[in-house]
Amino acid sequence: MAVGVTGVALALALGSLVLYAVLTVTVNRTVDDSAFASARAVAAMVDSNTVPDPLPVSGSQIVQVVDSSGAMVSASVTADRLTPLLRSPELVKALAGERISVPGARAGVAGTLRVIAVQAGSPSAARSIIVAVPVSDIEESQRVLRNTLLVAYPPLVVIMALIAWRVIGWTLQPVETLRSGAARISGSDQDERLTVPESADEIRALALTLNDMLDRLAAARGRQRAFVADAAHELRSPLASMRTQLEVAQHLGEGGELAADLLADVTRLSALVEDLLLLARAGGDVTHPPVRESLDVRAIVVATANRYASARVPVTVAAGPAVYAAANAEELRRVLANLVDNAVRHARSAVSLEVRAEGGHAVLSVADDGPGIPAAERERVFERFARLDDARDRDAGGTGLGLAIVRELVRRSGGSISLQDNPSGTGIVAVVHLPR
């Protein structure tokens, strides 16, 4: 709109300038043509030696006939009969074809006189015919036109901009509706589609195309989730069988240390399969969201910390009142377990948990004093199987899905999670916001 209005405003300004210039040139040419016609008529009288005194004129014209010495030969009743209108240098320019403007006071009139001059008579008795036309009325008309254009131009541009704003806004309203619908769908778990306008235009075609794209994306996402769920489900049984056989072999002392080594890998694979199943179910369960209830978050945090009493670093809970949140108890326990597992795995000396009420949210934080995570990588670690080269290791016991599961479960509860710097100066703090 800004580009369009600016272009039209410049076009209007240029058009106004052209209009003013054309009108000025046209009026001046008309005045000059009338003056030249009178001059030629007087020149014909001079050539035929029939110059009357006074000279006949039309309208408010002022006509003088002077000889080569500057003496007055004849003049109109409106002219000064003693002093020529043009001085010698001005007369030379006028006879050369230049239009001369002189003060009207020279002829006893107000305003400005536009003067032309022509040569007449024989070379031995040359005469100069001077014709002047008062142009004060014309100049006043030009001034009024100029001021009118200058005064009317800004309001006209403003009105045009307002009309353009309204028309463009009305025209783009369907696009804004599609945009807001797409934003709502991108932040929603529901299988929604854009509202298709009734008008048969490009906006309708765009909405239909976007809905087709959403259908294909939903189908692809469903196939992906189904594949992950099916693959994980099919892996559970053989892994459970392998684990049982390895545990029996280890108990009987068969296979030496091989059984213990394989059992660790099978246990890790089992955890990975369970995590994949949980992610597939959490991401695909849009029609049956988890049942939320009012939970004492502090009580769950304390219970979780107690399960880590024998961890390699102490896990403590900051004192405070009970804080309630609307969440699913089982999913909240899984969120806490994953966060505390991560913190214990990477902490140097301690892990601290804190629960507080902040506005309309229950805020849960899990802090460790480990190596921390660079700010540029804090969003990436929530991706599935994302690992940092120096802070994450496949041999450290994690599956690479812990934080992805945490974000998915927190999102299902209507909350959010972020990673922040530890106020102590080292390590990281995972901060979870849940609706109270």
Buried (B, 14 or more C-beta within 10 A) or exposed (E): EEEEBEEBBEEBEEEBEEEBEEEBEEBBEEBBEBBBEBBEBBBEBBEEEEBEEEBEBEEBBBBBBBEEEEEBBBBBEBBBEEBBBBEEEBBEBBBEEEBBEBEBEBBEBEBBBBBBBBEBBEEEEBBBBBBBBBBBEBBEBBEEBEEEBEEEBEEBBEEBBEEBEEEEEEEEEBEEBBEEBBEEBEEEBEEBBBEBBEEEEEBBEBBEEBBEEBEEEBEEEEEEBEEBBEEBEEBEEEBEEBBEBBBEBBEEEEEEEEBEEBBEEBBBBBBBBBBBBBBBBBBBEBEEEBEBEEBBBBEBBEEBBEEBEEBEBBBBBEEEEEBBBBBBBEBBBBBBBBBBBBBBBBBEEBBBBBBBBEEEBBBBBBBBBBBBBEEEBBEEBBEBEBBBEEBBEEEEEBBBBBBBBBBBBBBBBBBEBEBBBBEEEBBBBBBBBBEB
